[in-house]
Amino acid sequence: MKTESINKLLEIHVEEIDTWVKRPYKNNFFEIVFVEQGSGRQCINEHEFEYNEGNIFFLPPMDCHSFKINTPSRFYFIRFTDHYFLQKEGLMDYKAWFDRIAYVIANYNKVPGDIISTDQDRQFIINNIKSIYKEYLLSDAYSTSIITGVIASILNILARSIEKKYVDKANESDSRFGEILRYINTNLLDNEKLRLNHLSDQFGISKSYFSEYFKKQAGVSLGDYILKSKLKIVETKVLHTDLSLKEIAWQLNFTDSSHLARSFKKVYGSTIKEFKIKGKLNCVV
């Protein structure tokens, strides 16, 4: 299986395609795909779903994907690595953004199709994709800062849309529980906000009942849910960042890297190193 790389930290391409001739491939970058025209099917990690004019997709690194073209299609591809936002001129709060959506990326089931939740968000993203493509071609002294700022806005809307889809699933049975999950998932780096006393006060549920309520809704205890959610972030950081295990453990409030490694092995039945190797080989022709 070929792994496709990009030569720059950011690349933007417009491609008109009648027939997809490439083999399915993995990538080492994030990718935003906008379908300006055409229809067909997109394959992501061996799952297929339809694409049509106006669709927008977000693909984390290492996904396996390809297209089956039904009608001539025109795509905008925005491809970037996490290092793009670590430049001096880059997005200064990228780390905070990545931390906020790391859990969502880790739980993203890779076959959601279009993820935009409202027509307003869709039109905003489409207009801005076209604007940054023009800026990318212009490439003057201001272009990098302009493009970076616009991409930051697009990524935040995508993060909100992905999170909304995830939380709405929980809302189907109990809207309050959906909000509890949203709160936990966006505060996984803050142990104080994850304490039982704080959660019970935050959502107006008695401390004595909160644990029972949570387990009834989630099917697992609050402690187990938080641990597994943190380990989902570990998955994302291990695969998509250059952070050391010590740094990841510190960010997620594990005692040390050994504590993190033991917790990971207990839940997953494999070491973090084994997971990293497997994670990079999960794309089958």
N, C-alpha and C positions, 0 to 999 in steps of 0.2 A: 504494500500500500504506500503510495507516494505521499509525502508530507510537503505541502506547499508553503513557501516562505515569501515574505515581501522584502524588497531591497531597501526600503526606507521605513521609518517609524510610522509613517502614514502614507497611504496611497488611496486615490479615488479614481475609479474607472467607470466609464459608461460603455456597455457592450450590447450590441445588437446581434442576436443569435437565432438562427433558424434550426440548427441541429447541435445538440450537445455532443462534442466529440471527445471530451476529456474523460478519463477514467474517474471513478469516485476518488476523492482525495481528502486528506486531513489538512489542517492548517495550524500554524503556530501563532495566529493572531485573532483578534476579535474582528467580527465582520457585521456591518449593517447592510442589508440588501433591500433595495426599493425596486419594485416591479412597475415601471412606467407604462408598459403595454405588453400584451401577450398573455398566454395561458399555458398551463401544463402541470407537471407534477414535480415537486421537490422531494428528494430523498435525503433524510437525515438519520444517520445511524441505523440504516436498514428499514426505516419507516417512511412511508410515502404519504404526502397530502397534496391537495390541489393548490396551485397558486394562480392568481388572476391580477389584472390591472389594479394598481393601488395598494397591493399587499406590501407589508414591511416585515422583515424578519431580523432577528438578532441572534448571532451564532457565537458562542464562546470558542476559545481556541480548542483545537484537537477534535472538533466534531467531524464526522465523515459525511460528506454531502455531494450531491450532483443534481442535475436537472434533466427532466424528460420534456422536451419542447413539443407542445401541441400546435400552437400558432406562433409565428415569429415574435420574439420577445426582446424587449429593451430593458436592461437592468442597470441600476446604479449600484456599484459596490464601494463601500467605504471600509477600508481595512487598516487596522492599527494595532500596535502592540501596547502593552501596559507602559513600556518605557517612553512612549510618545508623551505621556502626561507627566513624566518625571524630568523633562527638560526644564531649563531655567525659564524659558518662555512658556512653559506648558501650563496645564491646569493645576493650580496649587492645591486644590482640595480633592484631587483625584483619589488619594488614599482613603479619605473619608467616604467618598462616593463608592469606592470598591468595597470597603468594609460594610457599607449599608446594604449593598445588593449581593454580597458574597453568598449569603444563605439562599437567596432567590435563585442565583445562577446554579448553585449546587443542587437545588431541588427541581430546577427546570427540566422537564421530562424529555426534552429534545424533540418532541413531536407536537408542539402546540399550534403550529401554523402561524397565522398572523396574530400578533399579540397586542395590537393597539385597541384601547378600550372605547375611545370616543372619536367621532368625526373631526372634532376640533383639534385633538391631538394629532390625528393622522394628517390633516392639512398643514398644521404647523411643521411637522417633520418633513413632509414632502417639499414644502416651500424652502425650508432651510437646507435640505439636501441639495436642491438645485442651486441655491445661492452659494454654498460652500464649494460646489463643483466649479462654478464660474470663478470663485476666488482662488481655487487651486490652480486653475489654468492661468490666471493673472499673475500670481506668485510674486508680489512686490514686497516691500519691507514690512507691510502691515498684515500680510496674508496669514502668517502662522498664528498670530494672536487672535485674529478674527475667526479663523477656522476652529481653533481650539475652544474658544468661547461658545461657538455655535454647537459644536459636537457635545460639549458638556451639557448644554440644554437638552439636546436630543437624547443623550444617555439617561438623564434624569427622568424624562418622560417615559422612556422605555422601562426604566426601573420601576416607576410607578405602575405602569401597565402590567408588567410581569407580577409584581406584588399583588395588585388588585385581583388578577386571575387566581392567584394562589389563595388569597384570603376569602374571595367569594365562594370558593369551594367549601371552606369551613362554614361560611355564613348560611349555606343551604339548610343546615339543621339548627343553628343557633347563632344569631347575629352577634351576640355579645362574645361568644367563644371565638368567632372570627377576629374580633377586635383584640382579644387577649393574645391570640397567636401573632397578629400583626405587631403588637407591642413587644412581645417576647423576641420575635425574630429581628426586630430593628434595634434591640437593646442588648444583644448577646455579648457585647464587649463591656457591659456595665453590670457587674455583679450585684450592686446595691439595688438596681431596678428589677432584678430577677428574684429577690428575696420574697418569701411568702408574705411577710407583713406588708411589704410595699405593694405587691400585686393585689392583695385582698383590699387594701385601702384604695388603690387606683380604680378598681372596678366595682367597689361597693359590695363585695362578697365576704362574708365572715371568714376569718382565718380558719375556724374549725371546719367549715364546709368547703373552702376553696379547693383543697387537695382532692377531696372526693368528687367535686364537680368537674375538675380538670380531668381526672382519670376516667370518669364516665364519658366525657366528650372525646378525649384523645385516644383512649384505649391503653395509655401508658401513664406512669406517674409523672408529676411535674419535674422532678429531678432527672428522671431518665430522658424526658423530652428535651430538657435544656442541654443535657450532656450530648445527646445525639445530634441536636441542632448545632451545637458548637463543633462537633466533629464533621458536620457537613461543610462548615466554613473551613475547617482544616483541609478537607478534600480540595476545595477550590483554591486555597492558598498554596497547597503543595503542588498542584498541577499548573497554576496560572501565575505564580509569582516566584521570585528568587529568594524569598525569605528563608532563613534558617529555621530549623525546628525549634530552637531556643527562642527565636523572635516570635514565632507563631504561638508558642506556649505562653509567652509573656502577654501578648495581645489578647488572648482569650482567657486569661486569668487561671491557667493551670499552674500548679506549684512550680514545676520546672519541666524540661523537655522529657525527662524520664516518666513523670506523671502522665504527660500527654501520650507518650508512646504506649504505656501500659493500658490507658483508657481506650486508645485506638485498637490495640490488639484484642482487648476483651470484647469490644463491640463488633469488630469486623472479622476477627479471627485471622488476621494477617498483619504483618508489620507495615509501617508507613512506606518503607522502601519498596516492599512487594506491591503495595497499592499503586505507588507512583509508576512502577514499571507496567503494571496491568492497565492503568489508566491511559497510558500512552500507546497501548496496543489494542484498544477496544474498538477499532475501526476495521471491519472485515470487508473484503472485496465482495 
